[in-house]
Every structure is written in structure tokens, then in C-alpha cells.
Amino acid sequence: MSDALKHECGIALVRLLKPLEFYKEKYGSAFYGIQKMYLMMEKQHNRGQDGAGFASIKLDVEPGERYISRVRSNQSQPIQDVFSQINERINEEMINNPEYADDVAAQKKNIPYVGELFLGHVRYGTFGKNSIESVHPFLRQSNWMHRNLILAGNFNMTNVKELFQNLVELGQHPKEMADTVTVMEKIGHFLDKEVMQLYQDCKAEGYSKQEASPVIAERLDVAKILARSAKNLDGGYAMAGLLGHGDAFVFRDPAGIRPAYFYQDDEIVVVASERPVIQTVFNVPFDKVKEIDPGSALIIKKNGAVSMKEILTPTVKKACSFERIYFSRGSDAEIYQERKDLGKLILPAVLNAIDQDTDNTVFSYIPNTAETSFFGLVEAAQDFLNQRKNNYILENRNILTAETLKELLEVKIRTEKVAIKDAKLRTFITADDSRDDLVAHVYDVTYGVIKPEDNLVIIDDSIVRGTTLKKSIIKMMDRLNPKRIVIVSSAPQIRYPDCYGIDMAKLEGLVAFRAALELLKERNLYHIVDEVYAKCKAQEDFKDVDVVNYVTAIYEPFTDQEISDKIAEMLSSSEIKAEVKIIFQTVEDLHVACPKNLGDWYFTGDYPTPGGNRVVNRAFMNFYEGKDARAY
């Protein structure tokens, strides 16, 4: 991903099902859960490096003893900072109290973070918010054990204002209009109601207040609370929650937009945003790690009972395809193959761009995550070359000599690592108006591997804004003096904003949108822009379910190729000597490569929830009115 594109977020949940003494005896430490949490969070650092948080709950403690611990960080290396704080505190207690060494009960009673239930989170901050108050997990406190709620999630809600107003109508006074706070307070409201109702039931049955507490814990219906809380949620989400007494849940949106995987055995229940994290950390095979069903919650009761309950009726599954193209770790067996297929499927378009001339073509990639698609592209190119050799041999078998056959077999697909990324340079660390010089130096090139008659084909995950291509990559590739530079995107053209977790909020930031506007101007069709604005404006007060995405009309007059050609023209400049071509994956082939992740709204405008259509229309109105504002 040559452009700086951010994503929210990663979750990790661990529930130990055995007494802590079991883990001390089998694994040598009662800190087993903490150690596994560190690994799970570190293995998901690709999902967020702006902040990290960790929370733990001790089960069955005496009144007056602390049972919830939480630590958060927004330092430059937040995961390491979080666990440094945890380790320092544990080591301090162990040094000061050497008698704890083999006394697990004393460790649990006296040392923070030592417990049976853990929740971790890594995040990228969006729209400038990266204060410590924005870092998950969030905590809603109460003196009633059951009413303590810890929440963390990978989500964006499109209707935060509506959810906020719902809370106001319930008589609450939320401290801010943020989706995490709003969702937590809504769950908290129905949690409070359920606990109070159960208390009244216990009271009617003759239980004392103290006797009622464990009965409430046993009877608390987490699925019911979530169902009442989730009625008006619109967005993509995988949210994890812990209740003070020890219940836990992970709840996924009905379209399965945001990912969540789990594994359980007789020792542990674990949840993460990515499957290979669980496979690696717990050394379990691919088929043992399951996906949480869309619209369902994985619920872990305090007594260790685990169930999957449908909370909202699932819709057509629209799991985010960007997870497969870019965000998720490529060590997942399915994702690795899908990324290779993305490269293979785009080869025919590449061959057309280089006039089938593989002999005078060097294939490369933009590091680091496009490497797998590059392998697929090169494998397909090698198959093409082999077929060409086979045909030549069959056609000339009567006149082939050993020398000509040797020459033929020596012809290979040429691959080089042309672009080298300087990992220490992060293009998103400064404001947009002062980042150009940084952008220009993020990549170095390898000199001496390109001849003047060569095509240079270089594959990237996707082309979003085009900034780094224009200001750095194309200029640097041109220094190698190729005849032609072909930039290949393993993803289709990104035409619409995302509102479910990826930081693509403004239409004018998308190079495909800017290209369509240029084409409208050139062909005297710019009146379409005014017409789209009028239609969007007319829907401003509609309910979300009645809103139509009219922004699709901006692209309708043009073929995909026309927009690609215009993008190539815009990202090139008069100083570039080589011919520049840009190729995008088709949506159809994206679906062939990633058949289980059909969420493609950023490419097609086909949003999986009603709130998406409102967001894209608002984004268009912001553009038209010249407002530098987010659409949700």
C-alpha cells in the first residue's frame, strides 16, 4: 500500500477455563494468560500502532478486593509500553514478596492483572483523535459487580448521532458523541435494567441482597441484553465485552463486515480479529479456528459455558475484501492463496499492456504486502511463457537443434526487487501540506537491472489517493530509464468512501473520483455533478433506509479503462520520459479470488447497510460545498 491508509482495529480475548494452579503446573506460570495476550496483541500490530490497551478480571474474589485491572498506552510502541507496565508491576510484587513464588492463590489475590479473563485491543486513531481517552478498552464502572462493563472493538458506526440521541431520550447525559462511548452506554443501560430486574426477581423469591449476587450472575442473559442494545446499530463491528463478575461476549455485525475468529478447548477460549494469530500463538490447526457467525455473539458465561447466540438476523454476507487484499496478515492459508490469485487473475491485462513481450519485461512489486500478489502474477507469467515455449517446440519440432532448444529453455521471466521501502519513514506522521518531501523519500530504487528497451511492471495492493505514486514511485522508476512503466493494482478502482473501519472518508481524496471529474469536464458533462448534488441534497432528511446512492452517476459515462487511463495521465507528468500505464483488478475477478469476502462497497458503491448510502451522499455534498469535513 503505497499510500498511507489506516484501519481500525484488532481485538484479543482470552478466557482461562481451569484454575490458575493448572496453568502454573502445566506451563510453569500462573501468568500464562498474560503471556498469551502479549503474543496475540503483538501478532496483530499490523491492525493498529497508535494505541493499545489491556484489561483483566479476577473471578470469585472477596468483597473489598480489586478484581478489574486496566492499562492503556498511546506511546510510540504502545503494545510494548502496556506490557512493560504490567511486567514492572508483577516483578515489583514478586521481588517484594518472595513468598508468592509458588503460591498461586496469593499471586491472584495480591498482584494486579493476574486473573482468568483478559481483553486486549490495538488501534489506529482516525480523524485526529489519539489521546489516551480514545484508547480501548473502555470501562463503565459500578459498585455492583455485574454492572461493570469493559468494552473494546473493531468498529465504526454510521449513525452515531442517532445512537447518541437515543441515549438522551433514555434520560442519559453521554460525555461525548463517539461511537465506542455511545455503544458502551447503550449496552450499559440495558445491562443495568436486566440486573435490576433480576434483583427484583431474587428479592421476590426470598433471597437476601448478598445471596442474590451469584444468582444474578448465573441468570444474566447476555444475548438478551445485546439484542435490546443492538436494535439501531448501523455499521461494521466486532465488539468484545467483559462483565465484572466474569461473563464475556464478542458480537459481530449482521453482514460480517468486520472479522472475528475463535478457538476453544477444555483449557481456554480465545478470540482474535485474525485466524493465524490464534493458530500461531496456541499451535492449533487451521480447521480448529472458527469464525463467529455474522449477527451472532460468542458468549462465555462465568461458569465456563460457551455458546453462539444469534443477536440480529444476518443479512447477505459482505465481509470486507480489504481484509484479504491488504489488512490481514498474509500467513493465513486462505488469504495467502487469495492474494496469489489476485496476481494471477490480472496477468491478461498486464500482457496487453506490454504487447505480450515478456522477454523485455521486468516484474517487481511495491513492498511489503504486495509481495504475495507478485508471486501469483509471476507464476501466471511463467505459465504463459511455458505455453509459448511448448507451442514453439511443437511447431518447429522437425528443425529444432540442441543449441536452439537450449536457448529457448534459458528464456525466463525476469523478476527484480526494484522498489525498496525505508521502513523508518512513515508518510503519515506530518500534516498533508508538509509531507511531500517525506513521501518522495519513502522508496529507493535498485539501479542497473533495467534496460532501455524494457517494460517495468510493478504491482501494488491498491491505489487509493495516488500521492506516493505521483510524488515518489513513478519518478523513481523513471530514473531507471524503462521504455514503459506499468503500475498494477491488485484491487479495483477505489471510488467511494468507507465508513466501516477504513480511513477513507473523503471522496476528493480518491484518485478515481478526481479522474472521473476530469473526464466530466473534458467531455462537457460536468452538469452531472450538479444533478448528483441536487439529488443528494433532496435526500438529506430522509431515513437511512430510503436513501439512494446517486454518486454512482459520476462514473456511469465512462468505462473502467477510460478512468484508468485518466489516472495514469494525472499521476504522470511532463518530466516522466517513460510511457505510464495503470491497470486495476476487475471487481469480477476480485470476487473470484476472494469468494468469501464479497464486501466491495468502496469499489462499487453497493453499501451493506443503509447508513452507507447516507455517508456517501454526505461525502459528496461536503465535496460540492467545499467542506473539509468527515461524512460520519
TAHUWO-V305803 format. One record per residue. SS is DSSP state (@ for helix, = for strand, . for the rest). PHI is phi as a letter, one per 20 degrees, with the letter a starting at -180 (* if undefined). PSI is psi in whole degrees, 0 to 359 (none if undefined). Layout:
{{SS/PHI/PSI} {SS/PHI/PSI}}
//
This chain:
{{./*/102} {./f/332} {./e/153} {./f/108} {./c/129} {./d/164} {=/b/146} {./d/138} {./b/195} {=/c/140} {=/c/152} {=/b/131} {=/c/134} {=/c/130} {=/c/118} {=/e/128} {./e/349} {./d/163} {./f/152} {@/g/330} {@/g/327} {@/g/314} {@/f/327} {@/f/317} {@/f/318} {@/e/320} {@/d/359} {./n/2} {./b/141} {./f/355} {./e/17} {@/g/313} {@/f/319} {@/f/317} {@/f/318} {@/f/324} {@/f/319} {@/g/313} {@/f/317} {@/f/322} {@/f/319} {@/f/323} {./f/350} {./d/20} {@/f/342} {@/f/341} {@/e/359} {./r/126} {./c/12} {./e/339} {=/a/156} {=/b/148} {=/b/158} {=/b/137} {=/c/148} {=/c/154} {=/c/134} {./e/135} {./e/147} {./l/48} {./e/161} {./f/150} {./g/139} {./n/346} {./e/139} {./f/132} {./c/352} {=/d/130} {=/c/144} {=/b/142} {=/b/138} {=/c/157} {=/b/142} {./c/29} {./f/175} {./f/332} {./c/78} {@/f/324} {@/f/313} {@/f/322} {@/f/317} {@/g/310} {@/f/339} {@/f/317} {@/f/317} {@/f/312} {@/f/320} {@/f/318} {@/f/317} {@/f/313} {@/f/322} {@/f/314} {@/f/320} {@/f/323} {@/f/318} {@/f/340} {./c/74} {@/f/340} {@/f/347} {@/f/344} {./g/315} {./d/16} {./d/90} {@/f/322} {@/f/319} {@/f/322} {@/f/313} {@/f/319} {@/f/324} {@/d/344} {./d/125} {./f/153} {./m/344} {./e/109} {./b/199} {./d/349} {=/c/128} {=/c/145} {=/c/129} {=/c/160} {=/b/138} {=/c/146} {=/b/153} {./d/134} {./f/140} {./d/157} {./k/54} {./m/356} {./e/107} {./b/32} {./f/164} {@/f/332} {@/f/341} {@/e/355} {./e/133} {./e/164} {./f/149} {=/e/152} {=/c/127} {=/d/113} {./e/153} {./b/154} {./f/342} {./e/121} {@/g/317} {@/f/339} {@/e/0} {./f/130} {=/c/126} {=/d/128} {=/c/137} {=/b/152} {=/a/166} {=/d/90} {=/a/156} {=/c/134} {=/d/136} {./e/345} {./c/46} {@/f/321} {@/f/318} {@/f/316} {@/f/321} {@/f/316} {@/f/326} {@/g/319} {@/f/319} {@/f/318} {@/f/336} {./f/356} {./n/5} {./e/169} {./c/78} {./g/146} {./f/339} {./a/160} {./e/72} {./c/147} {@/f/322} {@/f/314} {@/f/317} {@/f/314} {@/f/317} {@/f/318} {@/f/328} {@/f/314} {@/f/317} {@/f/322} {@/f/312} {@/f/335} {@/f/314} {@/g/314} {@/f/318} {@/f/317} {@/f/317} {@/f/321} {@/f/317} {@/f/324} {@/f/317} {@/f/321} {@/f/315} {@/f/319} {@/f/317} {@/f/333} {./e/0} {./n/7} {./f/145} {./f/168} {@/g/319} {@/f/322} {@/f/333} {@/f/333} {@/g/307} {@/f/332} {@/f/318} {@/f/316} {@/g/319} {@/f/321} {@/e/345} {./g/124} {./e/93} {@/f/320} {@/f/319} {@/f/317} {@/f/316} {@/f/320} {@/f/319} {@/f/328} {@/f/332} {./e/2} {./g/319} {./d/13} {./f/134} {./c/113} {=/r/188} {=/d/130} {=/b/146} {=/c/102} {=/d/139} {=/d/139} {=/c/147} {=/c/137} {=/d/147} {./g/326} {./e/347} {./p/354} {./f/153} {=/b/156} {=/b/154} {=/c/122} {=/d/131} {=/d/147} {./f/156} {./f/336} {./e/359} {./m/33} {./f/310} {./e/141} {./e/154} {./a/129} {=/c/153} {=/b/160} {=/b/142} {=/b/146} {./b/199} {./e/356} {./d/332} {=/b/151} {=/c/133} {=/c/142} {=/c/141} {=/b/165} {./f/342} {./c/141} {@/f/313} {@/f/339} {@/f/313} {@/f/317} {@/g/314} {@/f/311} {@/f/327} {@/d/4} {./l/56} {./c/151} {./f/161} {@/g/313} {@/f/352} {@/e/347} {./e/120} {=/d/158} {=/e/138} {./f/131} {./f/141} {./g/137} {./m/0} {=/d/163} {=/c/134} {=/e/120} {=/d/127} {=/d/110} {./f/161} {./g/326} {./f/3} {./n/355} {./f/133} {=/d/133} {=/b/157} {=/d/117} {=/d/132} {=/f/125} {./d/313} {./c/146} {./f/123} {./f/145} {./e/191} {./f/130} {./f/125} {./c/54} {./g/139} {=/g/120} {./f/339} {@/f/335} {@/g/320} {@/e/323} {@/f/322} {@/b/308} {@/f/314} {./f/156} {./f/135} {./f/0} {./f/350} {./f/131} {@/g/316} {@/f/316} {@/f/320} {@/g/313} {@/f/321} {@/f/319} {@/f/323} {@/f/318} {@/f/324} {@/g/321} {@/f/318} {@/f/317} {@/f/340} {./e/356} {@/g/315} {@/g/320} {@/f/324} {@/f/316} {@/f/321} {@/f/321} {@/f/333} {./d/14} {./l/37} {./m/11} {./e/80} {./f/339} {./f/325} {./d/46} {=/c/135} {=/d/128} {=/d/136} {=/b/188} {=/b/161} {./e/115} {./f/157} {./d/333} {./e/351} {./e/0} {@/f/319} {@/f/317} {@/f/324} {@/f/316} {@/g/317} {@/f/318} {@/f/315} {@/f/321} {@/f/316} {@/f/321} {@/f/322} {@/f/321} {@/f/318} {@/f/315} {@/f/318} {@/f/320} {@/f/321} {@/f/318} {@/f/316} {@/g/314} {@/f/318} {@/f/317} {@/f/316} {@/f/322} {@/f/335} {./c/23} {./f/336} {./e/344} {./c/3} {./f/139} {./d/166} {@/f/324} {@/f/314} {@/f/326} {@/f/319} {@/f/317} {@/f/318} {@/f/315} {@/f/338} {@/f/346} {./f/126} {./c/162} {./f/131} {=/e/123} {=/c/141} {./b/153} {./e/93} {./e/317} {=/e/132} {=/c/120} {=/e/133} {./e/103} {./f/341} {./e/347} {./e/121} {./d/115} {./f/351} {./d/17} {./e/355} {./c/167} {./f/156} {@/g/323} {@/f/355} {@/c/18} {./d/353} {@/g/318} {@/f/323} {@/f/314} {@/g/318} {./f/344} {./d/12} {./f/329} {=/d/142} {=/d/165} {=/c/158} {./e/117} {./e/154} {./n/6} {./d/356} {./d/134} {./d/156} {./g/335} {./e/4} {./e/147} {=/e/142} {=/d/111} {=/d/124} {=/c/125} {=/d/140} {=/c/163} {./f/312} {./a/165} {./c/112} {./d/288} {./e/334} {./n/1} {@/g/308} {@/f/325} {@/g/311} {@/f/314} {@/e/343} {@/c/295} {@/f/310} {@/f/319} {@/f/317} {@/f/322} {@/f/324} {@/f/335} {./f/340} {./e/354} {./m/44} {./f/163} {./f/321} {=/b/139} {=/d/122} {=/d/110} {=/e/125} {=/d/127} {=/d/123} {./f/351} {./d/156} {./f/178} {./f/128} {./e/110} {./d/342} {./c/153} {./f/155} {./d/147} {./c/18} {./d/13} {./q/338} {=/e/141} {./e/70} {./c/82} {./d/340} {./d/129} {@/f/316} {@/f/346} {@/f/347} {./e/125} {@/f/330} {@/f/322} {@/f/316} {@/f/324} {@/f/318} {@/f/321} {@/f/318} {@/f/319} {@/f/322} {@/f/320} {@/f/313} {@/f/328} {./d/17} {./l/41} {./d/15} {./f/346} {@/g/336} {@/f/323} {@/g/315} {@/f/320} {@/f/319} {@/f/318} {@/f/316} {@/f/319} {@/f/320} {@/f/316} {@/f/322} {@/f/339} {./e/4} {./g/326} {./d/11} {./f/155} {./f/150} {@/g/321} {@/f/342} {@/e/357} {./e/138} {./d/143} {./e/99} {./e/353} {./f/340} {./g/334} {@/f/338} {@/f/327} {@/e/344} {@/g/326} {./f/352} {./c/151} {./e/163} {@/g/321} {@/f/321} {@/f/320} {@/f/320} {@/f/316} {@/f/321} {@/f/321} {@/f/317} {@/f/319} {@/f/318} {@/f/326} {@/e/350} {./e/184} {./a/171} {./f/335} {./f/348} {./f/122} {./e/325} {./f/153} {=/f/136} {=/d/128} {=/c/147} {=/c/131} {=/c/135} {=/d/149} {./f/149} {./e/154} {@/f/323} {@/f/315} {@/f/331} {@/g/316} {@/f/328} {@/f/316} {@/f/323} {./c/69} {./f/340} {./e/351} {./c/85} {./e/9} {=/f/112} {./c/25} {@/f/328} {@/f/340} {@/e/322} {@/d/341} {./n/8} {./e/86} {./f/140} {./e/348} {./c/155} {@/g/326} {@/f/335} {@/f/319} {@/f/322} {@/f/319} {@/f/314} {@/f/323} {@/f/319} {@/f/320} {@/f/320} {@/f/318} {@/f/322} {@/f/316} {@/f/311} {@/f/322} {@/e/359} {./m/26} {./e/125} {./e/76} {./b/155} {./f/156} {./e/1} {./b/none}}
//
